[in-house]
Amino acid sequence: MNILFISLGCDKNLADSETMLGMLASRGYQIVDEEEKADVIIVNTCCFIHDAMEESIETILQMAEYKKSGSLKALIVTGCMAERYREEITKEIPEVDAVLGTASYGHILDAVDEALKGHSYLMMEPLNTLPIIETHRLVTTGGHYAYLKIAEGCDKHCTYCIIPKLRGNFRSVPMDHLIKEAEQLAADGVKELILVAQETTLYGKDLYGEKKLPELLHKLCQISGIRWIRILYCYPEEITEELIQTMKEESKICHYLDLPIQHASDGILKRMGRRTSKEELVHIISRLREEIPDITLRTTLITGFPGETQEQHEELMDFVDEMEFDRLGVFTYSPEEGTPAASMPDQIEESIKEDRRAELMELQQEIAFEQAENMIGKEVLVMIEGKVADENAYVGRTYKDAPNVDGLIFVNTDAELMSGDFAKVKVTGACEYDLIGELM
């Protein structure tokens, strides 16, 4: 029996997908990557913003065509859009045989069984459920890096965000389960662990009564075979001195933090329901750079939030110019049904959102070019991702670059390298590096 699995959206969704793939593979199903060969197609959906929801709908409809024209026996929909629009999916797309909510992916084998019997299947576990599934995850990222999902849900309830309604409140994965999962990933050849959650910095507060991310990091650093540990989705207000010192002490932890600050105007931050002020953001960023001078800071911003004035946009521009983030992404505000921000007055025209986004990205491009120039002549460690076809060059990432969201660099060498190898290189240009020593 052949199964095609399509995972949309974020890396947290991908971690769920890999768990489901592991369960399916353990049952003996063959995983394929061509729609024409699939007996079963599973689509793990996203609907965080409007564009993501459109992609999910379009993908489901495209796969539904194979029920009419191909050998497809069952179509299953999981994930955020399945949780949010379960009734609409079952009513409007009759080709869908099974629907699983965000807390229900542990039922994927039952869904496949029932769908193949010709039965419709709907499973929506309560959102306070935390699936703890003992399976051998099927890593789809190439094998040398993997995401470790350390918590589910979110308690922040920002006014623009639908996630708490789709994923529930914050629930940490027990530490012993995470250590066991990380040890298995390392045994499978994973060298970089990337910690993800809706909010990683709050890890453990619900289970243990206090934040336990530093303790988790210390334990993960003890796992043989793991070379890099990267932390994403760190809410600035939850960063503690203990976390900063842990990053300084543990050599395996990349000096890299992802801080989704969203804005820098106090008025907009308050309307967003954020829990930091501009002054507090400046303090946190300054503290991180003071303690870890070579730290790479990545952030994401939302432009065109309801009520954002030109002056507040310019305030954000000035903040970005002053802070000089190493990595930065900008989203135009997307009004999501069921969120407080969607019904706020003074919604911004799309053209203004796009113009403001373009201005921010143009400014960030200037900052990025200057930072790249400052790297020339320095020596860094690179993880090799693959070879450039027909050239004596490889693509790779430094500790400054998270996969899929940051850039790749080119390593010039006649040596034979493999994906997952670590190489010491010297920076010779903005994205050009020369190999000066290989580390296995």
C-alpha positions as CSV (number, residue, x, y, z in Angstrom):
1,M,0.0,0.0,0.0
2,N,1.5,3.3,-1.1
3,I,1.1,6.5,0.8
4,L,1.9,10.1,-0.3
5,F,2.3,12.5,2.6
6,I,2.2,16.3,2.0
7,S,3.2,18.5,4.9
8,L,2.4,22.2,4.6
9,G,3.1,25.2,6.9
10,C,5.7,25.5,9.7
11,D,8.4,23.2,11.1
12,K,6.2,22.4,14.0
13,N,3.7,20.9,11.6
14,L,6.6,19.0,9.9
15,A,7.5,17.4,13.3
16,D,3.9,16.1,13.6
17,S,4.1,14.9,10.0
18,E,7.3,13.0,10.6
19,T,5.7,11.3,13.6
20,M,2.8,10.2,11.5
21,L,5.1,9.0,8.8
22,G,7.0,6.9,11.4
23,M,3.7,5.4,12.5
24,L,2.8,4.6,8.9
25,A,6.2,3.1,8.1
26,S,6.1,0.9,11.2
27,R,2.8,-0.6,9.9
28,G,4.6,-1.5,6.6
29,Y,3.1,1.2,4.4
30,Q,5.4,2.3,1.5
31,I,6.0,6.1,1.4
32,V,6.0,7.5,-2.1
33,D,6.5,11.0,-3.6
34,E,4.3,10.7,-6.7
35,E,0.6,11.3,-6.6
36,E,0.0,8.8,-9.5
37,K,1.5,6.0,-7.4
38,A,-0.4,6.7,-4.2
39,D,-3.2,4.6,-2.8
40,V,-3.6,7.0,0.1
41,I,-2.8,10.7,0.2
42,I,-2.5,12.6,3.5
43,V,-2.4,16.4,3.6
44,N,-1.2,18.0,6.8
45,T,-2.6,21.5,6.5
46,C,-1.8,25.0,7.7
47,C,-4.1,28.1,8.1
48,F,-2.0,30.5,10.2
49,I,-2.5,33.3,7.6
50,H,-4.8,33.7,4.6
51,D,-2.1,32.6,2.1
52,A,-1.4,29.5,4.0
53,M,-5.1,28.5,4.1
54,E,-5.4,29.1,0.3
55,E,-2.4,26.8,-0.3
56,S,-4.0,24.1,1.9
57,I,-7.3,24.3,0.1
58,E,-5.7,24.3,-3.3
59,T,-3.6,21.3,-2.4
60,I,-6.6,19.3,-1.1
61,L,-8.6,20.1,-4.2
62,Q,-5.7,19.0,-6.4
63,M,-5.3,15.8,-4.6
64,A,-9.1,15.2,-4.7
65,E,-8.8,15.0,-8.5
66,Y,-6.9,11.7,-8.1
67,K,-10.0,10.1,-6.6
68,K,-11.7,10.7,-9.9
69,S,-8.9,10.0,-12.4
70,G,-6.3,7.9,-10.6
71,S,-5.9,4.9,-8.4
72,L,-6.3,6.9,-5.2
73,K,-8.4,5.0,-2.6
74,A,-8.4,7.4,0.3
75,L,-7.7,11.1,1.0
76,I,-7.0,12.3,4.5
77,V,-6.7,15.8,5.9
78,T,-5.0,16.7,9.1
79,G,-3.6,19.7,10.9
80,C,-4.6,23.3,11.6
81,M,-7.1,23.8,8.8
82,A,-8.7,20.4,9.6
83,E,-9.1,21.6,13.2
84,R,-10.6,25.0,12.2
85,Y,-12.8,24.0,9.3
86,R,-13.7,20.3,9.9
87,E,-17.4,20.8,8.9
88,E,-16.6,22.8,5.8
89,I,-14.1,20.2,4.6
90,T,-16.4,17.3,5.0
91,K,-19.4,19.1,3.5
92,E,-17.7,20.9,0.6
93,I,-15.0,18.3,-0.4
94,P,-16.7,14.9,-0.4
95,E,-13.6,13.3,-1.8
96,V,-12.0,13.7,1.7
97,D,-12.5,10.4,3.6
98,A,-11.0,11.3,7.0
99,V,-10.3,14.4,9.0
100,L,-8.0,14.6,12.1
101,G,-7.6,17.7,14.3
102,T,-4.3,19.0,15.7
103,A,-4.4,16.9,18.8
104,S,-5.5,13.8,17.0
105,Y,-2.6,12.9,14.7
106,G,-1.9,9.8,16.9
107,H,-5.0,8.3,15.3
108,I,-3.6,8.3,11.8
109,L,-3.4,4.5,11.5
110,D,-7.1,4.2,12.4
111,A,-7.9,7.0,9.9
112,V,-6.2,5.1,7.1
113,D,-7.8,1.8,8.1
114,E,-11.3,3.3,8.1
115,A,-10.8,5.3,5.0
116,L,-9.7,2.2,3.1
117,K,-12.8,0.4,4.3
118,G,-14.9,3.1,2.7
119,H,-15.9,4.6,6.0
120,S,-15.7,8.3,6.7
121,Y,-13.7,9.1,9.8
122,L,-13.6,12.2,12.0
123,M,-11.4,12.5,15.1
124,M,-11.1,15.7,17.1
125,E,-9.4,15.1,20.5
126,P,-9.8,17.9,23.0
127,L,-7.2,20.7,22.5
128,N,-5.8,20.1,26.0
129,T,-4.7,16.7,24.8
130,L,-1.0,16.2,24.2
131,P,-0.2,13.3,22.0
132,I,2.9,11.4,23.3
133,I,3.6,8.8,20.6
134,E,6.4,6.3,20.9
135,T,7.5,5.7,17.3
136,H,10.6,5.9,15.2
137,R,10.2,9.3,13.5
138,L,10.8,9.3,9.8
139,V,13.0,12.4,9.3
140,T,12.4,14.2,6.0
141,T,15.0,17.0,6.2
142,G,17.9,15.1,4.8
143,G,18.9,13.2,7.9
144,H,21.6,15.6,9.3
145,Y,19.3,18.0,11.0
146,A,15.9,17.6,12.6
147,Y,13.3,19.6,14.5
148,L,12.5,18.7,18.1
149,K,9.1,19.9,19.1
150,I,9.3,20.6,22.8
151,A,5.8,22.0,23.4
152,E,2.3,22.4,21.9
153,G,-0.1,25.3,22.0
154,C,0.3,28.9,23.3
155,D,-1.1,30.9,26.3
156,K,-0.2,34.3,24.9
157,H,-3.4,35.0,23.0
158,C,-2.0,37.8,20.8
159,T,-4.9,39.7,19.2
160,Y,-3.9,38.8,15.6
161,C,-3.2,35.1,16.2
162,I,-5.5,32.1,15.8
163,I,-3.1,29.5,17.1
164,P,-4.5,29.1,20.6
165,K,-7.9,28.2,19.1
166,L,-6.3,25.7,16.8
167,R,-3.6,24.2,19.0
168,G,-4.9,24.9,22.5
169,N,-3.1,26.2,25.6
170,F,0.7,25.7,26.2
171,R,1.6,22.1,27.0
172,S,5.2,21.0,27.4
173,V,6.4,17.6,26.3
174,P,7.8,15.7,29.2
175,M,11.6,16.0,29.4
176,D,12.3,12.3,29.5
177,H,10.4,11.8,26.2
178,L,12.3,14.6,24.5
179,I,15.7,13.1,25.6
180,K,14.7,9.7,24.3
181,E,13.5,11.2,21.0
182,A,16.7,13.2,20.6
183,E,18.9,10.2,21.4
184,Q,17.1,8.3,18.7
185,L,17.5,11.1,16.2
186,A,21.2,11.2,17.0
187,A,21.5,7.5,16.5
188,D,19.9,8.0,13.1
189,G,22.7,10.4,12.1
190,V,21.1,13.8,13.1
191,K,23.8,16.3,14.0
192,E,21.8,19.4,14.5
193,L,18.7,19.6,16.7
194,I,16.4,22.6,16.2
195,L,14.1,23.2,19.1
196,V,10.7,24.4,18.1
197,A,7.3,25.2,19.8
198,Q,4.9,28.1,19.6
199,E,7.1,29.4,22.4
200,T,10.2,27.5,23.4
201,T,11.3,29.9,26.2
202,L,8.4,28.9,28.4
203,Y,9.2,25.2,28.3
204,G,8.4,23.2,31.4
205,K,6.5,25.9,33.3
206,D,3.2,24.0,33.1
207,L,4.7,20.6,34.0
208,Y,7.4,21.5,36.6
209,G,6.2,24.9,38.0
210,E,9.2,26.7,36.5
211,K,11.0,27.3,33.2
212,K,13.1,24.3,32.4
213,L,14.6,25.1,29.0
214,P,18.1,25.6,30.4
215,E,18.0,22.2,32.1
216,L,16.6,20.6,28.9
217,L,19.5,22.2,26.9
218,H,22.1,20.9,29.3
219,K,20.8,17.3,29.0
220,L,20.5,17.5,25.2
221,C,24.1,18.7,25.0
222,Q,25.2,15.5,26.6
223,I,23.9,13.4,23.7
224,S,26.7,11.9,21.7
225,G,26.6,12.8,18.0
226,I,24.8,16.1,18.3
227,R,27.0,18.9,17.2
228,W,24.7,21.9,17.1
229,I,21.5,22.8,19.0
230,R,19.5,25.7,17.8
231,I,16.6,27.5,19.5
232,L,13.7,29.1,17.6
233,Y,10.6,31.0,18.7
234,C,11.9,32.6,21.8
235,Y,9.5,35.2,23.2
236,P,11.7,38.1,24.4
237,E,10.0,38.6,27.8
238,E,10.6,35.0,28.8
239,I,14.4,35.0,28.2
240,T,16.1,34.6,31.5
241,E,19.7,35.2,32.7
242,E,19.9,31.4,33.3
243,L,19.1,30.8,29.6
244,I,21.7,33.3,28.5
245,Q,24.4,31.8,30.7
246,T,23.5,28.3,29.5
247,M,24.0,29.4,25.9
248,K,27.4,30.8,26.9
249,E,28.5,27.7,28.8
250,E,27.4,24.9,26.4
251,S,29.5,24.8,23.3
252,K,27.0,22.8,21.3
253,I,24.3,25.6,21.5
254,C,24.5,27.8,18.5
255,H,24.8,31.5,19.3
256,Y,21.6,32.2,17.5
257,L,18.2,33.2,18.8
258,D,14.9,33.7,17.0
259,L,12.9,36.5,18.7
260,P,9.5,37.2,17.1
261,I,9.0,40.7,18.3
262,Q,6.4,41.7,15.7
263,H,6.7,45.5,16.2
264,A,8.5,48.2,18.2
265,S,5.9,50.9,18.7
266,D,4.4,50.7,22.2
267,G,1.0,51.6,20.9
268,I,1.0,48.8,18.3
269,L,2.5,46.3,20.7
270,K,-0.3,47.0,23.2
271,R,-3.0,46.6,20.5
272,M,-1.3,43.3,19.4
273,G,-1.5,42.0,23.0
274,R,2.3,41.7,23.2
275,R,3.9,41.7,26.6
276,T,7.0,43.8,25.9
277,S,7.6,47.5,25.4
278,K,10.2,49.0,23.0
279,E,12.3,49.8,26.0
280,E,12.2,46.3,27.2
281,L,13.1,44.9,23.7
282,V,16.1,47.2,23.6
283,H,17.2,46.0,27.0
284,I,16.8,42.3,26.1
285,I,18.7,42.7,22.8
286,S,21.4,44.7,24.4
287,R,21.8,42.1,27.2
288,L,22.1,39.2,24.8
289,R,24.8,41.0,22.7
290,E,26.6,42.1,25.8
291,E,26.9,38.5,27.1
292,I,27.2,36.7,23.8
293,P,29.0,39.2,21.4
294,D,28.9,36.9,18.4
295,I,25.2,36.0,18.8
296,T,23.0,36.1,15.7
297,L,19.5,37.5,16.3
298,R,16.6,36.8,14.0
299,T,13.2,38.4,14.2
300,T,9.9,38.7,12.4
301,L,7.7,41.8,12.1
302,I,4.1,42.5,11.1
303,T,3.4,45.6,9.1
304,G,0.1,47.2,8.5
305,F,-1.5,46.1,11.8
306,P,-4.9,47.8,12.3
307,G,-4.4,51.4,13.4
308,E,-0.7,51.5,12.5
309,T,0.1,55.1,11.6
310,Q,2.9,56.4,9.3
311,E,4.6,57.7,12.4
312,Q,4.5,54.2,14.0
313,H,5.8,52.6,10.9
314,E,8.7,55.1,10.8
315,E,9.3,54.3,14.5
316,L,9.7,50.7,13.6
317,M,12.0,51.6,10.7
318,D,14.2,53.5,13.1
319,F,14.2,50.6,15.6
320,V,15.3,48.2,12.9
321,D,18.0,50.6,11.8
322,E,19.3,50.9,15.3
323,M,19.1,47.3,16.3
324,E,20.6,45.9,13.1
325,F,19.2,42.4,13.3
326,D,21.2,39.8,11.6
327,R,18.2,38.1,10.1
328,L,14.7,39.6,9.6
329,G,11.4,38.7,8.0
330,V,8.3,40.9,7.5
331,F,4.7,39.8,7.1
332,T,1.9,42.0,6.0
333,Y,-0.9,41.8,8.6
334,S,-3.5,39.2,7.7
335,P,-6.9,39.5,9.4
336,E,-7.9,36.1,10.7
337,E,-11.5,35.2,11.4
338,G,-12.2,34.8,15.1
339,T,-9.3,37.0,16.3
340,P,-9.9,40.4,18.0
341,A,-7.7,42.2,15.6
342,A,-9.8,41.2,12.6
343,S,-12.7,43.3,13.9
344,M,-10.5,46.3,15.0
345,P,-11.2,49.7,13.4
346,D,-8.8,51.4,11.1
347,Q,-7.8,48.4,9.0
348,I,-4.9,49.2,6.7
349,E,-5.2,49.0,2.9
350,E,-3.2,46.2,1.3
351,S,-1.2,48.5,-0.9
352,I,0.0,50.4,2.2
353,K,0.9,47.2,4.0
354,E,2.9,46.1,1.0
355,D,4.7,49.4,0.7
356,R,5.7,49.4,4.3
357,R,6.9,45.8,4.1
358,A,9.0,46.7,1.1
359,E,10.6,49.7,2.9
360,L,11.5,47.5,5.9
361,M,13.0,44.8,3.7
362,E,15.0,47.3,1.7
363,L,16.4,48.7,4.9
364,Q,17.2,45.2,6.2
365,Q,18.9,44.3,2.9
366,E,21.3,47.2,3.4
367,I,22.0,46.0,7.0
368,A,22.5,42.4,5.7
369,F,25.0,43.5,3.0
370,E,27.0,45.5,5.5
371,Q,27.1,42.6,7.9
372,A,28.2,40.2,5.1
373,E,31.0,42.5,4.2
374,N,32.2,42.5,7.8
375,M,32.5,38.7,7.8
376,I,35.1,38.7,5.0
377,G,38.3,37.2,6.2
378,K,36.8,35.4,9.2
379,E,36.9,31.7,9.8
380,V,33.7,29.8,10.6
381,L,32.4,26.3,10.9
382,V,29.9,25.2,8.2
383,M,27.5,22.3,7.9
384,I,27.5,21.0,4.4
385,E,24.0,20.6,2.9
386,G,24.8,19.4,-0.6
387,K,27.0,19.8,-3.7
388,V,26.6,22.3,-6.5
389,A,26.0,20.4,-9.8
390,D,29.0,20.5,-12.2
391,E,31.1,22.7,-9.9
392,N,33.8,22.2,-7.3
393,A,31.6,23.8,-4.7
394,Y,29.1,22.9,-2.0
395,V,26.3,24.7,-0.3
396,G,26.1,24.8,3.5
397,R,25.1,26.8,6.6
398,T,26.9,28.5,9.4
399,Y,25.6,28.7,13.0
400,K,24.1,32.0,11.8
401,D,21.7,30.3,9.4
402,A,18.6,28.2,10.3
403,P,17.4,25.9,7.5
404,N,14.7,27.2,5.2
405,V,14.4,30.6,6.8
406,D,18.0,31.9,6.4
407,G,20.5,31.8,3.6
408,L,22.9,29.2,2.3
409,I,26.6,29.8,1.6
410,F,28.9,28.4,-1.1
411,V,32.1,26.6,-0.2
412,N,34.8,26.3,-2.9
413,T,36.8,23.1,-2.6
414,D,38.1,20.2,-4.6
415,A,37.6,17.9,-1.6
416,E,34.9,15.3,-1.4
417,L,32.3,16.3,1.2
418,M,29.0,14.7,2.2
419,S,25.8,16.3,3.4
420,G,26.1,16.6,7.2
421,D,29.9,17.1,7.2
422,F,31.3,20.0,9.2
423,A,34.0,22.0,7.5
424,K,36.1,24.9,8.6
425,V,36.1,27.7,6.0
426,K,37.3,31.2,5.5
427,V,34.9,33.9,4.2
428,T,36.1,35.3,0.9
429,G,33.0,37.1,-0.3
430,A,29.4,37.9,0.7
431,C,28.3,34.3,0.2
432,E,31.6,32.7,-0.9
433,Y,33.7,30.6,1.4
434,D,37.0,28.6,0.9
435,L,37.6,25.3,2.6
436,I,40.6,25.5,4.9
437,G,40.0,22.3,7.0
438,E,37.5,19.5,7.2
439,L,35.9,18.3,10.5
440,M,34.0,15.0,10.4
